[in-house]
Each structure stands twice: as structure tokens, then as C-alpha cells.
Amino acid sequence: MPQRPNFLVILADDLGFSDIGAFGSEIATPHLDKLALAGLRLTDFHTAPTCSPTRSMLLTGTDHHIAGIGTMAEALTPELIGKPGYEGYLNDRVVALPELLREAGYQTLMSGKWHLGLTAELAPHARGFERSFSLLPGAANHYGFEPTFDDTTPGLLKATPALYIEDDTFVDELPADFYSSDAFGAKLLQYLKERDQSRPFFAYLPFSAPHWPLQAPADLVAKYKGRYDAGPHALRQERLVRLRELGLIDENTEAHPLLELNAEWDKLDDSQRRASARAMEVYAAMVERMDWNIGRVVEYLRQQGQLDNTFILFLSDNGAEGALLEAFPTFGPELMSYLDTHYDNSLDNIGRANSYVWYGPGWAQAATAPSRLFKAFTTEGGIRVPALIHYPALARQGQIGHGFGTVMDVTPTILDLAGVRHPGKRWRGREVAPVRGRSWLGYLSGETATVHDDKTVTGWELFGQRAIRQGNWKAVWIPGPVGPATWQLYDLSQDRGEIHDLAASHPDKLAALIGEWQKYVEETGVVLSQSPFQPD
């Protein structure tokens, strides 16, 4: 019997399309670049618009509205509570990938952010992971620093205290030198070293970096001092040039204009520009530190002679985060005064444990260009992410793949490679949802030219944002104030930036896609709802 492959799935949190070197970045990511250039880079790979929906799709192969994360748990509104698929955690209507792999003899290991349930009964160990160290909520201070929560704490900050669990036991106290990326990398290395060498492994390494709050070791931040002083417009143009040079976008690709959702760079005063550039410096350092930890894991596999037999997938969970948190009612009207009281966001302290900053829509759109917008939107900037596959046993290594793919394809692909059959509609006496994704095995082995043909229909919905795609045709519905609150139509083969709306000139095509959208709603149980995360 041939040796079964190991699997290492690495997930970045809010990483933009061009945020690693092999995808056009100036940020130092040598370990990911080496994997990417030796492996397969994917330029049309898609997730959900935000993190927990994507994570549910990644681990089940089906749509997040079916898997229990119809909306993020933090965004459940009264009209959604109790609706099927809106439980706010990974529900029992799905069987998780680690459950199936563990049943098939794999050792299943996880270290990182979970975001699919906040109790021990909903933690990774309850969904198939033999060993796990996890941050349960969607965000936390990367150094484990948390001020006292009281009645003045803004809404969403109160909902995301640091909550770590190892296997089925909550972690009462983090070590003094805790830093999230280092801790997740070190814990996975521990599990790999302690593992049963007679069994293949499935390892899941979902970082919480570079999600806000932006925090990184001071020596790394110093490396980027001054690098971003020209502002996000300049960085955006620089990245676009590099993307063309690398062959990741066509020479004639038209980038969506940068939407000025906050004050323009030239209208900021010197101190505001310095603080904004510093936030980007810290972001870059976070990405570099994540890469260093990935390098530690990859080097261990190399030393153990397991690297060539390990299928490695790296991706981001959504587009870059461009939210202006100060404009979100969910955080409460006193967010800035709360941060002024409990944190030190002075220029020299930005990036430290007791600072709390984010970088906003300008920098996010530098990372998602040429696409439109960023995280939380169903435009390409929110759902098209960097992804790479490194596995020397398959063809298409050292190549760039421009075909469409979705995060729902991950589970059927890994099951195929492991020789494990998905149970279909029943598992262990209960009904479960079949996969909606498609295995990449035929494409990766060179037997087929694509994974999805022009007949494949894929839908998206979150926070009232909608999209439906068939082949290269895509219809999107973006509510105000950012969008027109009407269906728009784009031909992505000619218009990657979603700039030229063809709804008026192709009414039949738009009508057909809207019909497919209605089917998607019926199949997945979408409940349209206003998001509490809409900015004022």
C-alpha cells in the first residue's frame, strides 16, 4: 500500500492578496515564497467575505449557511437567532474534515484560531482534533494583554476576550513571553514532535495574524520604519506593477479605483500620516513573523524527511481588513475614548501589547488591488485571496493557476488524496450535508485543465452583501452607502476590477444569474438581514 500523504493547512487571518512576496509584496516572507515558487500559486481562489464563515467552509466542504455560520456569531440579530444554519457555531448538520480523517487513521492536530464555537463542547477537540491549542473567539490581543472589562467596554471588544483552550481544558494563564504567532507555531511543533510516527497526520495551523489589533515584535517593526511614508496610493501602484511582473495579473488589467472611505492621505496632517504609516509597518512585521513561524514548521518536516510527503496548503481567510472600527455602532460610541483610557497609542508605542490600532481602507485596498473593496464585501477584494499548494508528488508544481476555485474545494481534495470517502448524507446515525465543493485532484495531477467548468455556479451572502458567479460572469449586490443597492453585472474575463457594470447591456445574462441566486438561497437557507456591522 502506498504511503498516505500528510496534510498541513495554514490559514492567515485577514491577509490581502498581494501581502506575501511571491504574490507581489515588499514584505519579507522567504519561507512562504519558497513554497509558493516551488509549488502552485492560485490567482482565482475564493473564500467567504469574513473569517468564521470561511473556516466553516474550509473544514466541511459546504456553504457556511448550512454549517452553522450563516452570519458571524458576533453579528447575530434577533431575526436570525434560532434559524437553521445561524447557530453561530459549527453545527451537527455537517461532518468536519478532522472527524473523517481521524476515523480513517490520521492523527489530527490543530494550533491557532478556531472561531467556530466558544464553549468546550464546541471546541476543536469536540470536532475531531486529537490535540489542539486554540483561541476560541474571533480576535484577541496578540500578547495576551487585556484591560479589565466593565460597563464602559465597547460592545464587540467585550465579546472577544482572550479565551484559549488546550484539548478540553481552558488555559487560565498565558506565559509572560506569549505572542500569538510564536505560540501557535511552537505548539504545533510540539504536537508534531510528540505524534504517533506510525500514523499520517492532518495539521491545521490557523494564525490570528495579521488581524487587528496590529501588534508585532519591536525589532521587526523597526525593519519597516519609513517604508510606507508615501502612503497607500503609492504602495498600491507599486504592488500592481509587481503583480504584472510576476504574471499574477494580465498587463492590461484595469484596477478598480481606490475608494476614499476616510480622509485622503494628502489631507492628513503629519502626525496622522506618521501614525497611519506606523500601523502599516506593524502589519508588515506581523506578516513577516507569521512567515518565520511557518518556516519553523516546514524546516522540521524537512529534517524529519516528511516534507515531500506533506500536502501543504496556504491561504487567507478573506480579503484584507479595511474596516474603520471607529465608525461601527457595534463597538459603541465611546470606542476611541475607551482606547485612550486603557491603551497607549502614541506613535512610538504603536504595535506594543498595550496599543490597539487598525490600518483602515486605504492600506487594505493596496493589498486587494486590482480588485474592488476588501473584507466583508462580496466583491473580489473581499473574497479573492492568495493561495498556494506545495506537494512535489503532484504535477503543476512551479506554476501559476488562473482557474476558479473555492475554499469548499479543500475538504473534498484532501479526502481524495487521503483515500477517504465523504459519507454523503448520513454519518454516525445522523443526517449531514454533502459537500458542495469539488476535488482538485484531477487538476493537480494534470489530468484535467480546470477544476470548475463554465457551468459551475457559486453564491455568496453575508451581512446583506450578495454575489452569484457562473463561469466568468458575476452579479453582485452591495448595499449602501458603499454600493448602489442594486444588482450589478461583470464579465471577470475582461474586468477583474469589477469596474464596468454590464447590467443594462446584458439584461438576459443578469436575469439568469439572479435566477441562480434564488436557487442558491433556497439550497443553503440564506436569510437576508441588515448587518449590525454596517458603518454609520
N, C-alpha and C positions, 0 to 999 in steps of 0.2 A: 504493500500500500504506500503511495507517495506521501511524503511528509506534508501535513496540513500547514497552511501559512499562519503566521501570527498576524495580528492587526494592531495598528496604532493610529487612533483617530485623534487629531489635535485640533482644537477649536479655539480661535481667538474671539474676543468679545468686543464688538463694535470696530473692528479693523476695516479701514477703507480699501477699495480695490487696488490702489497703487501705493500701499503703505509698506511693502517689503521690496527689497532691491530688485529681485527678479521680476517684479511687476511694475517697475519704474520709479522706485523710491530712492531718495538720498539717505534714508535711514540705514544704519549698518545692521544687516541681517544675514551674515555669512552662512549660517547653518541652514536656514530656510532656502537661501539662494542656491546652495549646493544641491539640496534635494530637488528643488524646482528645475534647475538646469539639466540635471541628470534624469529627471522624471518627465511628467506630462503636466504642462500648465493649461488650465481651463479658463477660457475667457468669457464663457456664456453660461456660468453656473449660478443657480438661483436658490435663495432661501426664502423664508418668511420675512416680513418687514422688521421684526424685532426678535429679541433673544429667546425667550421661553417658547414661543410658537415654533421657532426653528429647531430648538433642542428636542421638542416632542416629535417633530417630523423626522429628524435625524435618527432617533432611536426606535422608530416604529415603522417607517416607510409609508405612512399615510398622512392625511391632512390634519393640521392641528385642531381644526374644529371638531374632528372625530375623536382625537386623542385626549381631549380634556382642556385644551388651552385655546378655546375659541377666541378668547381675549386674554391678555395677561392678568394674572390674579390680582395685581395691584390696580387694575382698571375695571374690575367687575362692578357694574352698576346695578341698581335694583331690578331693572327689567331683564337682566341677564342671569341673575342668581337663580339656580335651580334648573336652568335649561340644560338639556343633554349636550355634552361637549363643552360646557362652560363651567366645569368643576373648579378650574384653577389649579389643577394638578394632573399628573399623568393617570388617566382613569383605567378602569378594568375592561373597557371596550377594546383595548389594544394589548398585544403581547410585545414586550420590549426585546430588542435585539440581544442584550446580555442574558435575558432569560432563556432564549432559544440557544444561544451559544454555550451557556453553562450546562444546559441539558444535554448538549451534544459533546461534552467533554472538555470544553475550553475553560481555562482559568480566566475569570473576568475581573478586571482591575480598573479602578477609577480614582483620579485625584484632580479636584477642581470644582468649578461652579456647577450646581445642579439646576436650580430654578424651576423644579417640576414638583414641588411639594415641600412644606415647611415642617412636617412632623416626622418622628422616627418611623411611623408606619408608612410614610410616603417617600422615605429617603432612598438613596441608591441601593442600599443593601436589600431593600424590600422589592426591588425590581431587577434582580439578577446579578448584582455585583457581589462577588465573593469577598473582595476587600475594597474599601472605599474611604476616602477622606474628602469631605465636601463642604463647600459653602452653600447653604440651602437657599437663601434669598437671592434676589437679582443683582444686588450690589452691596458693597461694604468698603470701609476704609482698608486700603491695601496693607497698611501697617498694623491693623488691629486697634487703632486709636478710635475710641468712640466717646464723645461727651455724654453727660447724663441726659437721658431723655425725660422731658417733663411736658407740661401743658403748652409750653412755648415752642416745642419742636414742630417744624413744618411737617405737613401730612405725610408725604412719601418718605422722608427721612426717618420718620418714626416707624414706618413699615419695613425698613430694611436694616435692622441692627445686625451686627456680625453674629452669625449663627452657624457654627461649624460642628460637624458630626463625623466621627470615625466609626465605620461599620454601624452599629446600633447604639452608640454611646456618644452623647453630646460632649464637646470639648469645653471644659469650664474656663480654661485659661490658656492663651496663646503664649509661645515663648517670647522673650524680650526682643529677640532679633527677627521676629516674624516679618516677612514681606510676601505677599500672596504668590507671585510667580515663582519665587525661590522655594516656598513651602510646597507648592503643588508639584514642582519638578522633583524636589528631594523625596517627597512621599511616594511618588510613582517609582522612582529609582529604588526605594526601599522595598516596595511590593515586588518589583521585578527581580530583585536580588533574593528575596525570600520565597519566590514562587516555586511551585512543583515543576521541576525541569522536565518531567515526563509528559507534560501536557502543553499544547499550544496555548497562547494567550490572546485575549482581546483586551487592549489597554485604551482607556479613554482619558484624554488629558485636556479638559476644557478650562482654559485660563479665564480669569476675571479681568485681565488686562487686554486692551487699554481702555476699559470702561471707566468713566468718571467715578470717584474723584481722581483727578490726574495726579499721580504720586510716583516717584521713582528715586533710586539712589542718587545722592548729590553728585558723585563723581561722573556718573553717566550724563546727568543733565548738563554738567559743565562742558561736556564734549560738543554740545549743540549750541553753546552760547553765541548769539549773533546770527545763527544760520537762518533764522526766519524773520529777520528785521525788515525785509522788503514786503512782508505781508502775504496774505493768502492768494491774491491775484497773481503775484509773481510765482509763487510755488505751483499754482495750478498750471500756468503756462509751461513751467519747467517740467512738470510731470507729464503733460501731454506730449511734449517733444520726445521725452524718453519712451513713452508708451509706443509712439510711432517707430522709433529707432529699434525697439525690441520686437516689433511685429505683432504687438498685442492689440493694436487698433490699426485700421487702414490709414494710409496717408491722407485720404480725403475725408476722414471722419470729422463731422462738424460737432463741436462740443456745445452742449446746452449752455446758454448764457448763465453766468453766476447770478443767482437771485440775492439781492441785498436785503436780507431779513432783519438785519440790525444795522448799526451805524457803519458807514463805509470807512475803510481803512484810512483814507486821506482826511476824513473828518474827525478822526480820533486825535486827542492830544498826545503829547509824547509819552506821558505816564501810562495812558491807556494802551498805546501801541506796544510799549515795553512789556506790560502785563500780559497782553494777548500773545506776543511772541514767546514769552516765557512759558505760557501754558502749552504752546506747541513744542517747545524744547523738551518739556517734561513728557509730553505724549510720545515724542520720538524716543526718549530714553526708556519709556515703558515698553515700547515695541522691541527695542534692542535687548532689554533684559529678558523679555519673553523668549526671544530667539536664542539667547545664551542658555536658557534652561532647556529648550528643545534640543540644543546641541549636546547637553549633558546626557540626555536620554538616548539620543541617536548614537553617540560615541560608546555608550555602554553596550548597546545592541551590537555595534561593530566589534567591540572587544570580545563579546560572547559568541561571535560567529553567527548571529541571528539577523543581521541587518538585511541581507539579501533575501531572506525568507520571511520578511515582515512587510506587509502591505501597509504603507503609510499614506494617510490622507490628511491634508491640512486645509482648513478653510476658515472663513469668518462666519459669524452667526447672522450678520446682516450688514448693511452699509454703514459707513462712518456716522457717528452720532453728532448731529448738528443742532440739537435742541438748545433753546435758550431757557434754561431751567427757571430763571427769574420771571419768565412770562407765563409759567404754568400754574393755574389755580390749585392743582393738586398739591403743590409744595407749600401753599399758603402765602398770604401777602407779606409775611414777615421773614421770608427766606433770607434776604440779604442782611437784615439786622441780626438775625439769629447767627448767621455765619460770622458777622463782625464780632459778636459776643463770644462765640465758642471756638473760633478758629483764627489763625494768623495768616491772612492772605496778602501780607506785604510782599513786595517784589522778591526780595532775597529768600523769603520763606516758601514761596510757591513750589509745590512738589514735595514738601515735607509732610510728616504724618499728621500734623495739626493744621494743615491747609486743606482747602476744599474748593477746587475750581474745575471748570469745564472749558472747552475751547470754541464752541459755537459754530454757526452755519458756514462761515467763510472758509475756515480750515477744513471742515467736513467736505465741502464741495470741491476743494482742491484735491481731496483723496478719491472722490467718486467720479470726477470728470473722466470721460466726456458725458457721463450720464446726468440725468436730471434729479436734483434733490438728494436725499440722504435717508438714514434710518427712519423707520415708521411710515414711510411713503411706499406705495406700490409701484412707483416709477422705478426705472432701472437703478437709480442711485441708491434706493433703499433695499433692493433685493438681489442685485448682481454683485457677487463677492469674489475675491481671489480664492482660488482653489488649486491644489496640486496633488498629484498622485505619484508616489515613488515606489516602484516594485519591479526590480530587474527581471523577474520571471515572465513578465508580460511584454508585448510589443508596445509601440508608441512611446517608448522612453526617449527623452531628449527632444520631444516635440511640443508643439502648441496645438491644443484642440479648441476649435471655434464653435463646436456644436452645442446645442442647448442641453442643459442638464438641470436637475433639481435635487435638493437635499433629500427628497423622498427616495431617490435612487440609491442612497448609501446602504440602507438595510438590505434590499434585495441583492445588491452587488456583493456585499460581504457574505451573506448567506450562500450565494452561488460559489464564491471562492472557497468557502469552508466546507462545501458539500452538504449543507443543511437546508432542508425544505421548510418553507414557511407553512404553518398548519392550515392556512386558509381562513375558514370562518369559525373554527372551534379549536380551543386549546384548554386542556385540563378541565374539561366539563363545562366551560363557559363559552359564550359566543364572543368572537373577537373580529375586528375589522381586517380584511385582506389588505395587502399593500397596494398603494396607488402609484408608487414609483416603478422604475424599470431597471433591471440589472444592466450594468455597464460591461459585463464580462465579454460579450461578443465584440464590442467596440475596442476594449482594452487589449484583447488578444489579436486584433487586426482582422477579424472575420467579417465585421460589418463596418460600413463607412460612418454610421451615426448611431446614436442611442435612441433618439426620438425622431420620428418622421414628421412630415408636414401636417399629418392628421392629429397628432398629439395635442390635446387641449389641457392647459394648466390654468388654474384660477388662484387668485389671492384675495384676501379680505382681512383687514384689521383696522379698528378704530374708525370704521365707516369708509376707509380707503378701499377701492376695488380695482381689480385688473383681471383680464382674461386674455390668454395668448394661445394662438394656434399657428404653428409654423413661425414665420417671421411677422405675422400680423398680431398686433396687441392693442387692446382697448383699455383705457384707464379712466377712472372716475375719482377725482381728487376734490374733496370739499373745500369750501372757503375757510380762511381767507387766502390760502396759498394757491388753491386750484379754482377752476371755474364752476365746480359743482355740476358738471355735465360730462357725458361720455366723450372722450377724445380718441382718435384712431391714429395709429402709427405703423409704418412699414419699417421694421427694425433692420431689414436687409439694406435699406438706404438711409436710415435715420436713427442711428444708435442713440443720439442725444434726445430723442422724443421732442423734437422742435416743431416739425411741420405736421399739423393736425389735418388728417385726410377725411374727417368725418363727413364734411359737406360733399366732397367729390366722390366718395365711395360709400354711399348710404347702405347699399345691399351688404357689403362686407361688414359694416358696423352692426347692422341688424342681425346678421348671422352670429357674430361674436356675442352680442347681447343675449341671443337665444342660448348660446353655450354657457354664458354666465348664469342664466336661470337654472340650467341643468346642474351646474356646479353647486349653486345654493341648495338645491333640493337634495343632491347626493351627500353633501357634507353637513347640512344643518346650520348653515350660516344664519345668524340673527343680526340684522343691521342695527347698529346702535351708535349714538354720539359718544365720542371718547372724552373721558374726564381729563385727558392729557392735551386737549386742544389748547393752544396758547390764546391768551386774551387778545 
